[in-house]
Amino acid sequence: MIDNWPTDGRIFSSFEVYMRKIRQFSMLDKAIACLDYGLRSVFVDDSQDTSTYPARNVSCPVLPKEERLRSIRLMRVNHAGEVSAQGLYLGQSLLSGNTETFFSLMEAANEEKEHLHWCEIRLKELEGRASMLDGVWFLGSLCIGVWTARAGDDWSLGFVEETENQVVEHLDNHLFELPEKDVASRAILLAMRSDEARHAKNASLRGGKTLPPWARKIMQFQAKIMTTVASKI
């Protein structure tokens, strides 16, 4: 049995069992397992599974070309953001010193994986494509995640909280920019926003420290670069 693992009597899902096994690995084995999970999440097409797709039962009219292209750009950026989230959470989990924090990070990564596939499905519906730099976004965020985790779980969780708060703000902007007729993309972004806000709250409740203003500014600048480039490439 893993020390300090929560025992509340519930039945663990297959994902939770997988995470419990990873937690017992050596650092090298854990790094390989987490990277394998992340790469599969990002680069294996799972868009056929629509069981949790928020727009599954949404009737969306055919969009004029200009509006369709606008939606594609916005959803490509959101897809790139979810790719980055995979790298960030996996990088932080690798150096997490607390079992509860590790599990929380990986659980969030699993939810972000769902968001990623929702964006994939919608991009296909719009006849669009994901960013050609997905590998760059993933590896860059993985390095950032590892770097922030070195400061300790409290700062790592603070980074998660600030990241998710900025994502919520970003999604609010996209909800405003979306074509009014694109009700399918709107349903997806609203579902994502709810999850991201919950991730931020959970990070705060677990003891995340408030980042200094200069750190928040750097994060905003990095996010601006990613969103600008991903919307085009």
C-alpha positions in Angstrom: 0.0 0.0 0.0 1.2 3.5 -0.8 1.9 5.7 2.2 -0.5 8.5 2.8 -2.8 7.5 0.0 -6.4 8.6 0.6 -8.6 5.8 1.8 -12.2 6.9 1.7 -13.7 3.6 0.7 -14.5 4.5 -2.8 -13.7 2.3 -5.8 -10.7 3.6 -7.8 -11.1 4.2 -11.6 -8.6 2.6 -14.0 -6.9 5.9 -14.3 -6.5 6.2 -10.6 -5.1 2.7 -10.3 -2.6 3.6 -13.1 -1.6 6.7 -11.2 -1.1 4.7 -8.0 1.2 2.3 -9.8 3.2 5.2 -11.3 3.7 6.7 -7.8 5.6 3.6 -6.7 8.1 3.8 -9.6 11.7 5.1 -9.5 12.2 8.6 -10.7 13.4 7.4 -14.2 10.5 5.0 -14.6 8.0 7.6 -13.4 9.4 10.1 -15.9 9.1 7.6 -18.7 5.5 6.6 -17.7 4.4 10.2 -17.4 6.0 11.2 -20.7 4.3 8.2 -22.3 0.9 9.3 -20.9 1.5 12.8 -22.1 2.6 12.0 -25.6 -0.3 9.6 -26.1 -2.7 12.2 -24.8 -1.3 14.8 -27.2 -0.5 12.9 -30.4 -2.9 9.9 -30.4 -6.1 10.8 -32.1 -9.0 10.0 -29.8 -11.5 12.2 -31.4 -13.8 9.3 -32.3 -14.9 9.1 -28.6 -17.7 11.6 -28.2 -19.2 10.2 -25.0 -18.3 13.3 -22.9 -18.3 15.8 -25.8 -20.3 18.9 -24.6 -21.6 19.7 -28.1 -22.7 16.2 -28.9 -26.4 17.0 -28.9 -26.0 20.7 -30.0 -27.5 21.6 -33.3 -25.1 24.1 -34.9 -25.9 25.9 -38.2 -23.5 25.9 -41.1 -21.2 28.9 -40.5 -20.3 31.4 -43.3 -16.6 31.0 -44.4 -15.3 34.0 -42.5 -17.0 33.0 -39.3 -15.8 29.4 -39.7 -12.2 30.5 -40.1 -12.5 32.7 -37.0 -13.8 29.7 -35.0 -11.0 27.5 -36.3 -8.4 30.1 -35.2 -9.9 30.3 -31.7 -10.3 26.5 -31.3 -6.7 25.9 -32.6 -5.5 28.3 -29.8 -7.6 26.4 -27.2 -6.3 23.1 -28.5 -2.7 24.4 -28.2 -3.5 25.5 -24.6 -4.6 22.0 -23.7 -1.5 20.5 -25.2 0.5 22.9 -23.0 -1.6 22.0 -20.0 -0.6 18.3 -20.4 3.1 19.2 -20.4 2.7 21.6 -17.4 0.8 19.1 -15.2 3.0 16.2 -16.1 6.2 18.2 -15.5 5.0 19.3 -12.1 3.9 15.9 -11.1 7.3 14.4 -11.7 8.9 16.3 -8.8 5.9 16.5 -6.5 6.9 15.5 -3.0 3.3 14.9 -1.8 1.1 12.0 -2.8 -2.1 14.1 -2.6 -0.6 16.8 -4.7 0.7 14.3 -7.3 -2.7 12.7 -7.6 -4.4 16.1 -7.9 -2.1 17.2 -10.7 -2.5 13.9 -12.6 -6.3 14.0 -12.1 -6.3 17.6 -13.6 -4.1 16.4 -16.4 -6.7 13.7 -17.2 -9.5 16.3 -17.3 -7.3 18.5 -19.5 -6.9 15.5 -21.8 -10.7 15.5 -22.3 -10.6 19.2 -23.1 -7.9 18.5 -25.7 -10.0 15.9 -27.5 -13.1 18.1 -27.4 -11.1 20.8 -29.3 -9.8 18.1 -31.7 -13.4 17.0 -32.5 -14.6 20.6 -33.0 -11.6 21.4 -35.3 -12.5 18.4 -37.4 -16.1 19.5 -37.6 -15.0 23.0 -38.7 -12.6 21.4 -41.2 -9.6 23.0 -39.5 -6.4 21.7 -38.1 -4.4 21.9 -34.8 -1.2 23.9 -34.5 1.8 22.5 -36.3 3.9 23.4 -33.2 2.1 21.1 -30.7 5.4 19.3 -29.9 7.0 22.6 -29.0 4.1 23.7 -26.8 4.2 20.3 -25.0 7.9 20.1 -24.4 8.2 23.8 -23.4 5.4 23.5 -20.9 6.9 20.2 -19.6 10.2 22.0 -18.8 8.3 24.9 -17.1 6.4 22.4 -15.0 9.5 20.7 -13.9 11.2 24.0 -13.1 8.3 25.3 -11.0 8.0 22.0 -9.2 11.6 22.4 -8.0 10.4 25.3 -5.8 8.1 23.0 -3.8 4.5 21.9 -3.9 3.2 25.2 -2.5 4.7 27.3 -5.2 3.9 24.7 -7.8 0.2 24.8 -6.8 0.4 28.6 -6.8 1.6 28.4 -10.4 -1.3 26.1 -11.3 -3.8 28.5 -9.7 -2.5 31.5 -11.6 -2.3 29.6 -14.8 -5.9 28.4 -14.5 -7.1 31.9 -13.6 -5.5 33.3 -16.7 -7.0 30.5 -18.8 -10.5 31.4 -17.4 -9.9 35.0 -18.5 -8.7 33.8 -21.9 -11.8 31.6 -22.3 -14.0 34.6 -21.4 -12.4 36.5 -24.2 -12.9 33.7 -26.7 -16.5 33.3 -25.7 -16.9 37.0 -26.6 -15.0 36.6 -29.9 -16.8 33.5 -31.1 -19.3 33.9 -33.9 -22.8 34.1 -32.4 -24.0 31.1 -34.5 -21.2 28.8 -33.3 -23.1 27.4 -30.4 -21.1 24.1 -30.6 -17.8 25.8 -29.8 -19.5 27.9 -27.2 -20.8 24.8 -25.4 -17.3 23.3 -25.3 -15.6 26.5 -24.0 -18.2 26.9 -21.3 -17.6 23.3 -20.1 -13.9 23.9 -20.2 -14.2 27.2 -18.2 -16.1 25.4 -15.4 -13.3 22.8 -15.1 -10.5 25.3 -15.2 -12.1 27.5 -12.5 -12.4 24.4 -10.3 -8.7 23.5 -10.9 -7.7 27.0 -9.8 -9.9 26.7 -6.7 -8.5 23.2 -5.8 -4.9 24.4 -6.2 -5.6 27.3 -3.8 -7.3 25.0 -1.3 -4.3 22.7 -1.3 -2.0 25.5 -0.2 -0.9 27.2 -3.4 1.1 30.4 -2.7 0.1 33.6 -4.5 2.7 34.4 -7.2 4.5 37.8 -7.2 3.3 40.3 -9.8 6.4 40.0 -11.9 5.9 36.2 -12.2 2.3 36.8 -13.3 3.4 39.3 -15.9 5.9 36.9 -17.4 3.2 34.2 -17.6 0.9 36.6 -19.4 3.7 37.5 -21.8 4.5 33.8 -22.5 0.8 33.0 -23.0 0.4 35.9 -25.4 3.3 34.5 -27.6 1.8 31.0 -27.6 -1.8 32.2 -28.5 -0.6 34.5 -31.2 1.7 32.0 -32.9 -0.8 29.1 -32.5 -3.6 31.0 -34.1 -1.5 31.2 -37.3 0.7 28.1 -37.4 
